[in-house]
Amino acid sequence: MTTFDWSRFLVIADDLLTEGQPRLREAASRSAVSRAYYAAFHGARLRLEAEGKTFPTNGTAHGLVIRGFFEGDAARKRIGKLLSQLITDRHEADYSADASVDASARESVEQARLILKLLHELPPVPAP
């Protein structure tokens, strides 16, 4: 069985912003924010799982992963803060019909890219 590479959601987010049809721009922007969040969320979740933490397979995992990064040094807290902002952006994109996310979608995608970069720069997880 092949393990899915969650960071590929970031490629989809980029594609939605650069190749979307003008008549679907708002929908593409909303979808890009959501895909970017999930790329970052799953990267963060996998890091914490590699450190020995476990998470439920329901919606509570999101808050638990974010809180997991507020424990630790400044680099980890930065990841937690960025992820916290990104989930707020995703909620707005997914649930707020009155919000216009077109202007901020690129920023959300770049924020997800930064989170993945920061995760990669964390010290390696010690072998068990």
Backbone as CSV, one residue per row, in Angstrom:
resi,resn,N_x,N_y,N_z,CA_x,CA_y,CA_z,C_x,C_y,C_z
1,MET,0.832,-1.187,0.000,0.000,0.000,0.000,0.878,1.252,0.000
2,THR,0.533,2.209,-0.821,1.274,3.448,-0.908,0.718,4.454,0.097
3,THR,1.600,5.131,0.809,1.187,6.161,1.745,0.989,7.475,0.982
4,PHE,-0.130,8.109,1.198,-0.423,9.365,0.512,0.482,10.478,1.036
5,ASP,0.999,11.275,0.144,1.831,12.423,0.482,0.922,13.649,0.606
6,TRP,0.591,13.983,1.846,-0.347,15.082,2.109,0.134,16.420,1.569
7,SER,1.432,16.594,1.401,1.936,17.867,0.883,1.490,18.096,-0.558
8,ARG,1.016,17.068,-1.240,0.515,17.226,-2.607,-0.722,18.119,-2.636
9,PHE,-1.408,18.235,-1.499,-2.527,19.172,-1.436,-2.062,20.602,-1.718
10,LEU,-0.818,20.902,-1.383,-0.291,22.239,-1.642,-0.134,22.476,-3.145
11,VAL,0.210,21.452,-3.888,0.298,21.548,-5.347,-1.087,21.844,-5.925
12,ILE,-2.098,21.164,-5.407,-3.473,21.410,-5.844,-3.871,22.850,-5.535
13,ALA,-3.519,23.326,-4.337,-3.845,24.705,-3.956,-3.207,25.690,-4.933
14,ASP,-1.937,25.476,-5.264,-1.263,26.345,-6.237,-1.976,26.307,-7.585
15,ASP,-2.308,25.110,-8.027,-2.998,24.968,-9.316,-4.338,25.694,-9.316
16,LEU,-5.077,25.576,-8.235,-6.371,26.252,-8.152,-6.223,27.770,-8.285
17,LEU,-5.145,28.316,-7.723,-4.949,29.771,-7.776,-4.398,30.243,-9.104
18,THR,-3.628,29.419,-9.781,-2.995,29.879,-11.019,-3.732,29.456,-12.282
19,GLU,-4.475,28.354,-12.214,-5.101,27.836,-13.418,-6.621,27.843,-13.368
20,GLY,-7.177,28.429,-12.331,-8.628,28.441,-12.197,-9.298,29.321,-13.229
21,GLN,-10.517,28.968,-13.588,-11.294,29.751,-14.526,-11.815,31.005,-13.831
22,PRO,-11.794,32.145,-14.517,-12.238,33.397,-13.876,-13.638,33.307,-13.258
23,ARG,-14.544,32.592,-13.892,-15.910,32.523,-13.350,-15.981,31.682,-12.077
24,LEU,-14.926,30.931,-11.801,-14.874,30.093,-10.599,-13.819,30.575,-9.607
25,ARG,-13.331,31.797,-9.773,-12.225,32.297,-8.965,-12.486,32.202,-7.465
26,GLU,-13.645,32.636,-7.012,-13.925,32.612,-5.572,-13.965,31.172,-5.057
27,ALA,-14.593,30.272,-5.791,-14.646,28.868,-5.381,-13.248,28.263,-5.386
28,ALA,-12.448,28.595,-6.394,-11.080,28.080,-6.466,-10.247,28.611,-5.308
29,SER,-10.420,29.879,-4.973,-9.678,30.469,-3.848,-10.057,29.803,-2.533
30,ARG,-11.339,29.578,-2.326,-11.797,28.905,-1.100,-11.231,27.488,-1.018
31,SER,-11.266,26.782,-2.126,-10.728,25.419,-2.151,-9.222,25.414,-1.930
32,ALA,-8.528,26.407,-2.464,-7.073,26.500,-2.285,-6.725,26.697,-0.817
33,VAL,-7.460,27.547,-0.117,-7.207,27.767,1.310,-7.410,26.460,2.075
34,SER,-8.475,25.752,1.755,-8.768,24.494,2.438,-7.687,23.453,2.177
35,ARG,-7.297,23.273,0.935,-6.258,22.298,0.595,-4.926,22.673,1.239
36,ALA,-4.607,23.956,1.267,-3.361,24.405,1.898,-3.373,24.082,3.384
37,TYR,-4.501,24.340,4.044,-4.599,24.012,5.464,-4.359,22.523,5.690
38,TYR,-5.007,21.682,4.890,-4.872,20.246,5.122,-3.466,19.738,4.826
39,ALA,-2.773,20.353,3.902,-1.368,19.984,3.676,-0.561,20.258,4.939
40,ALA,-0.759,21.436,5.521,-0.019,21.819,6.729,-0.464,20.999,7.939
41,PHE,-1.773,20.830,8.108,-2.294,20.072,9.241,-1.737,18.651,9.259
42,HIS,-1.820,17.970,8.126,-1.358,16.579,8.103,0.156,16.488,8.284
43,GLY,0.897,17.453,7.756,2.337,17.468,8.010,2.628,17.608,9.493
44,ALA,1.893,18.507,10.154,2.086,18.719,11.593,1.656,17.491,12.391
45,ARG,0.527,16.892,12.007,0.041,15.691,12.701,1.048,14.550,12.582
46,LEU,1.571,14.356,11.389,2.556,13.290,11.191,3.810,13.515,12.025
47,ARG,4.225,14.772,12.152,5.405,15.059,12.980,5.127,14.673,14.428
48,LEU,3.996,15.081,14.944,3.675,14.757,16.337,3.501,13.254,16.535
49,GLU,2.936,12.578,15.561,2.805,11.119,15.669,4.175,10.456,15.666
50,ALA,5.120,10.991,14.889,6.481,10.452,14.890,7.134,10.632,16.257
51,GLU,6.675,11.631,17.001,7.185,11.887,18.347,6.451,11.061,19.398
52,GLY,5.522,10.237,18.965,4.834,9.345,19.891,3.435,9.758,20.299
53,LYS,2.935,10.859,19.814,1.584,11.287,20.171,0.568,10.578,19.270
54,THR,-0.638,10.424,19.785,-1.718,9.830,19.004,-2.900,10.795,18.975
55,PHE,-3.705,10.683,17.930,-4.836,11.596,17.751,-6.062,10.822,17.319
56,PRO,-7.240,11.290,17.754,-8.474,10.659,17.292,-8.654,10.946,15.797
57,THR,-9.518,10.169,15.171,-9.761,10.373,13.739,-11.022,11.200,13.516
58,ASN,-11.258,12.141,14.397,-12.414,13.024,14.244,-11.943,14.480,14.291
59,GLY,-12.870,15.383,14.290,-12.552,16.805,14.228,-11.757,17.351,15.400
60,THR,-11.738,16.653,16.523,-10.987,17.165,17.671,-9.479,17.112,17.439
61,ALA,-9.044,16.318,16.476,-7.607,16.209,16.200,-7.009,17.556,15.805
62,HIS,-7.774,18.403,15.156,-7.241,19.684,14.681,-6.726,20.535,15.838
63,GLY,-7.557,20.739,16.821,-7.141,21.527,17.978,-6.016,20.867,18.754
64,LEU,-6.060,19.548,18.858,-5.008,18.833,19.586,-3.657,18.959,18.893
65,VAL,-3.647,18.903,17.568,-2.389,19.069,16.834,-1.856,20.480,17.024
66,ILE,-2.719,21.458,16.890,-2.281,22.851,17.068,-1.715,23.042,18.473
67,ARG,-2.438,22.578,19.492,-1.960,22.714,20.872,-0.651,21.961,21.087
68,GLY,-0.471,20.873,20.376,0.768,20.109,20.490,1.999,20.903,20.107
69,PHE,1.825,21.906,19.269,2.965,22.734,18.879,3.159,23.935,19.791
70,PHE,2.167,24.261,20.590,2.353,25.345,21.557,3.163,24.875,22.756
71,GLU,3.375,23.564,22.846,4.240,23.003,23.886,5.641,22.895,23.291
72,GLY,6.582,23.578,23.856,7.944,23.456,23.338,8.606,24.791,23.099
73,ASP,9.636,24.753,22.284,10.460,25.941,22.054,9.781,26.926,21.101
74,ALA,10.486,28.016,20.816,9.929,29.091,19.989,9.593,28.621,18.580
75,ALA,10.403,27.749,18.016,10.141,27.263,16.656,8.826,26.486,16.606
76,ARG,8.595,25.657,17.605,7.356,24.884,17.651,6.156,25.794,17.899
77,LYS,6.320,26.762,18.761,5.223,27.700,19.029,4.875,28.499,17.780
78,ARG,5.884,28.826,16.989,5.635,29.548,15.735,4.783,28.685,14.807
79,ILE,5.098,27.405,14.716,4.297,26.491,13.895,2.861,26.462,14.414
80,GLY,2.691,26.362,15.731,1.358,26.348,16.319,0.581,27.612,16.007
81,LYS,1.245,28.739,16.095,0.582,30.025,15.821,0.169,30.122,14.353
82,LEU,1.070,29.729,13.456,0.753,29.774,12.031,-0.380,28.816,11.685
83,LEU,-0.348,27.628,12.267,-1.394,26.644,12.013,-2.733,27.108,12.577
84,SER,-2.696,27.768,13.722,-3.910,28.314,14.322,-4.537,29.376,13.413
85,GLN,-3.708,30.241,12.845,-4.220,31.255,11.918,-4.773,30.605,10.649
86,LEU,-4.080,29.584,10.179,-4.495,28.930,8.939,-5.823,28.190,9.108
87,ILE,-6.067,27.600,10.276,-7.367,26.942,10.461,-8.488,27.979,10.527
88,THR,-8.191,29.148,11.074,-9.174,30.231,11.078,-9.506,30.636,9.644
89,ASP,-8.471,30.767,8.814,-8.682,31.106,7.405,-9.498,30.024,6.699
90,ARG,-9.193,28.754,7.013,-9.939,27.655,6.392,-11.403,27.681,6.810
91,HIS,-11.666,27.919,8.081,-13.059,27.988,8.536,-13.801,29.100,7.806
92,GLU,-13.144,30.233,7.642,-13.776,31.340,6.928,-14.047,30.942,5.469
93,ALA,-13.064,30.320,4.832,-13.225,29.914,3.432,-14.306,28.851,3.269
94,ASP,-14.382,27.923,4.214,-15.320,26.804,4.091,-16.733,27.104,4.591
95,TYR,-16.865,28.034,5.528,-18.163,28.196,6.181,-18.769,29.591,6.125
96,SER,-18.029,30.603,5.717,-18.552,31.966,5.731,-18.857,32.427,4.301
97,ALA,-20.122,32.341,3.927,-20.523,32.706,2.570,-20.314,34.185,2.282
98,ASP,-20.339,35.029,3.308,-20.192,36.465,3.113,-18.745,36.910,2.984
99,ALA,-17.819,36.056,3.380,-16.402,36.425,3.330,-15.871,36.294,1.909
100,SER,-15.006,37.221,1.540,-14.308,37.110,0.265,-12.872,36.711,0.573
101,VAL,-12.488,35.529,0.148,-11.152,35.026,0.460,-10.203,35.122,-0.726
102,ASP,-10.706,35.613,-1.851,-9.889,35.669,-3.059,-8.577,36.405,-2.832
103,ALA,-8.619,37.528,-2.138,-7.411,38.338,-1.933,-6.423,37.693,-0.969
104,SER,-6.893,36.898,-0.036,-6.005,36.321,0.978,-5.620,34.868,0.708
105,ALA,-6.142,34.274,-0.338,-5.886,32.859,-0.607,-4.406,32.585,-0.847
106,ARG,-3.740,33.410,-1.615,-2.313,33.205,-1.888,-1.525,33.265,-0.586
107,GLU,-1.874,34.179,0.302,-1.186,34.281,1.600,-1.374,32.993,2.415
108,SER,-2.564,32.420,2.372,-2.812,31.173,3.096,-1.970,30.030,2.531
109,VAL,-1.849,29.977,1.218,-1.033,28.933,0.588,0.435,29.106,0.981
110,GLU,0.905,30.330,0.984,2.298,30.580,1.372,2.520,30.278,2.857
111,GLN,1.521,30.538,3.670,1.615,30.219,5.099,1.731,28.705,5.292
112,ALA,0.967,27.938,4.543,1.055,26.477,4.624,2.435,26.012,4.173
113,ARG,2.955,26.621,3.126,4.288,26.273,2.637,5.339,26.546,3.715
114,LEU,5.197,27.669,4.417,6.122,28.012,5.503,6.021,26.995,6.640
115,ILE,4.817,26.591,6.992,4.646,25.592,8.053,5.373,24.307,7.682
116,LEU,5.214,23.845,6.458,5.890,22.618,6.032,7.404,22.780,6.070
117,LYS,7.884,23.948,5.707,9.327,24.228,5.760,9.826,24.196,7.201
118,LEU,9.081,24.841,8.102,9.471,24.878,9.512,9.439,23.479,10.131
119,LEU,8.467,22.679,9.736,8.410,21.294,10.225,9.648,20.526,9.785
120,HIS,10.035,20.744,8.553,11.225,20.064,8.018,12.494,20.489,8.741
121,GLU,12.522,21.727,9.229,13.709,22.260,9.905,13.795,21.868,11.377
122,LEU,12.741,21.262,11.924,12.818,20.806,13.321,13.875,19.726,13.442
123,PRO,14.477,19.597,14.614,15.453,18.522,14.802,14.833,17.160,14.515
124,PRO,15.612,16.214,14.012,15.062,14.887,13.725,14.493,14.233,14.974
125,VAL,13.481,13.417,14.758,12.890,12.649,15.852,13.846,11.513,16.179
126,PRO,14.229,11.366,17.444,15.133,10.259,17.811,14.518,8.901,17.482
127,ALA,15.344,7.981,17.073,14.875,6.630,16.781,14.433,5.947,18.080
128,PRO,13.399,5.112,17.997,12.885,4.449,19.213,13.880,3.456,19.787
